[in-house]
Amino acid sequence: MMRDELYMRLALHLAQRAQYKGEVPIGALVVHDDEVIAWAYNEKEQRQDATAHAEMLALQRAAEYLQRWRLTGATLYCTLEPCPMCAGAMINTRLSRLVYGCRDFKAGSAGSIIDLLRYPGLNHQVNICPGILEEECAEILSSFFTDLRRDGRVGRRRSTRNRVGG
């Protein structure tokens, strides 16, 4: 449990970096053989890419580091319960374990809304350890969205896409 808290504190630090950059403050890291091999925070606004979730980026970087797509034996630490897309990636990479901070009652796919990670009909299930540093993880998100509602999109990139044909 102490080790899980240590790694979650690192994930929280990554979430703070995301918040500083105007991103939803979610941090994630992958640990394999007791070594942090990959880390990331949300980059959706920076990349203008809906798939640039902290978990997806961390999983991609872990696979690159290990030079294999199977992440058997690895644990992903994330400050927020994963969405369906991220849960699907965890299943497809054969991730062994997920440790997350707070539940997501709008899109959580590790038990809150749906439990994709332990669905018996799929070819792989992920062990889940929820609620590590739950209050701290929930607070950074709550604070971010309170500020966002108060200040609008301050600190977040506005759409600058080019219009086609006009």
C-alpha positions in Angstrom: 0.0 0.0 0.0 2.8 2.4 0.8 4.4 1.8 -2.6 1.0 2.5 -4.3 0.8 5.8 -2.4 4.3 6.8 -3.5 3.5 6.1 -7.2 0.2 7.9 -6.9 1.9 10.9 -5.5 4.1 10.9 -8.6 0.9 10.7 -10.7 -0.6 13.6 -8.8 2.5 15.6 -9.5 1.9 14.9 -13.2 -1.7 16.0 -12.8 -0.4 19.3 -11.4 1.8 19.8 -14.5 -1.3 19.2 -16.7 -3.3 21.8 -14.7 -0.5 24.3 -15.1 -0.7 23.9 -18.8 -4.5 24.3 -18.9 -5.2 20.6 -19.3 -7.7 18.6 -17.2 -5.4 17.5 -14.3 -4.9 13.8 -14.8 -1.6 12.1 -14.4 -0.6 8.5 -15.2 2.5 6.4 -14.9 3.5 2.8 -15.7 5.6 0.8 -13.3 7.3 -2.5 -14.4 9.7 -4.5 -12.2 9.5 -1.7 -9.6 10.7 0.9 -12.0 8.8 3.8 -13.5 9.1 3.2 -17.2 6.6 5.8 -18.6 4.6 8.7 -17.5 2.2 11.3 -19.0 -0.5 13.8 -18.3 -3.5 14.9 -20.3 -2.5 16.6 -23.6 -5.9 16.9 -25.2 -5.9 20.7 -25.5 -2.2 20.9 -26.5 -2.5 18.3 -29.2 -6.2 19.0 -30.1 -6.6 15.2 -29.9 -9.4 13.6 -28.0 -7.4 10.5 -27.5 -4.5 12.2 -25.8 -5.5 11.0 -22.3 -2.8 10.6 -19.7 -3.4 6.8 -19.6 -3.2 6.3 -23.4 0.0 8.3 -23.6 1.6 6.4 -20.7 0.6 3.0 -22.2 2.1 4.0 -25.5 5.3 5.2 -24.0 5.6 2.0 -21.8 5.2 -0.2 -24.9 7.9 1.9 -26.7 10.2 1.6 -23.7 9.7 -2.2 -23.4 9.7 -2.6 -27.2 6.6 -4.7 -27.1 2.9 -4.1 -27.0 2.1 -6.5 -24.2 2.4 -4.8 -20.9 2.1 -8.0 -18.8 3.6 -7.5 -15.4 3.1 -3.7 -15.5 0.9 -1.5 -13.3 -0.6 1.7 -14.4 -1.2 4.4 -11.8 -3.7 7.1 -12.7 -5.3 9.8 -10.7 -8.8 9.2 -12.2 -10.7 6.0 -13.0 -10.2 5.3 -16.7 -12.8 6.0 -19.4 -14.0 3.2 -21.9 -11.3 4.1 -24.4 -8.5 3.9 -21.8 -9.9 0.8 -20.3 -10.0 -0.8 -23.7 -6.3 0.0 -24.2 -5.5 -1.5 -20.9 -7.2 -4.7 -21.9 -5.6 -4.8 -25.3 -2.1 -4.2 -23.9 -2.7 -7.0 -21.4 -1.9 -4.6 -18.5 -1.7 -6.6 -15.2 -2.9 -4.0 -12.7 -4.5 -0.6 -12.5 -4.3 1.6 -9.4 -6.4 4.7 -9.5 -7.2 7.6 -7.2 -10.8 8.8 -7.6 -13.9 7.4 -9.2 -15.4 8.9 -12.4 -19.2 8.8 -12.0 -19.6 10.1 -15.6 -17.4 7.8 -17.6 -15.7 5.4 -15.2 -15.0 2.0 -16.7 -13.4 0.3 -13.8 -16.6 -0.2 -11.8 -18.3 3.1 -11.4 -20.4 3.2 -14.6 -19.3 -0.1 -16.3 -16.5 -2.5 -15.4 -14.8 -3.3 -18.7 -11.5 -4.2 -17.0 -13.0 -7.2 -15.2 -15.7 -8.2 -17.8 -15.5 -12.0 -17.9 -16.5 -12.2 -21.6 -13.3 -10.4 -22.7 -10.0 -12.2 -23.3 -8.1 -10.3 -20.5 -9.0 -8.9 -17.1 -7.1 -6.3 -15.2 -6.6 -6.3 -11.4 -7.9 -3.1 -9.9 -7.0 -1.2 -6.8 -9.2 1.9 -6.4 -9.2 4.8 -4.0 -5.5 5.4 -3.5 -5.1 9.0 -2.4 -8.7 9.4 -3.4 -9.3 12.8 -1.7 -6.2 14.4 -3.1 -7.0 13.2 -6.6 -10.6 14.3 -6.4 -9.6 17.7 -5.0 -7.3 18.7 -7.9 -10.1 17.8 -10.4 -12.7 19.6 -8.4 -10.6 22.7 -8.0 -9.8 22.7 -11.7 -13.4 22.5 -12.8 -14.5 25.1 -10.2 -11.9 27.5 -11.6 -12.9 26.7 -15.2 -16.6 27.4 -14.5 -15.6 30.7 -12.8 -13.1 31.9 -15.3 -14.3 30.3 -18.5 -11.7 28.9 -20.8 -8.9 31.0 -19.3 -5.6 29.2 -19.8 -7.0 26.7 -22.3 -6.4 27.0 -26.0 -9.3 28.1 -28.0 -10.0 26.4 -31.3 -7.7 27.7 -34.1 -8.6 25.1 -36.7 -8.6 26.2 -40.3 -11.9 26.2 -42.1 -12.1 24.2 -45.3 -13.8 25.9 -48.2 -14.7 29.1 -46.6 
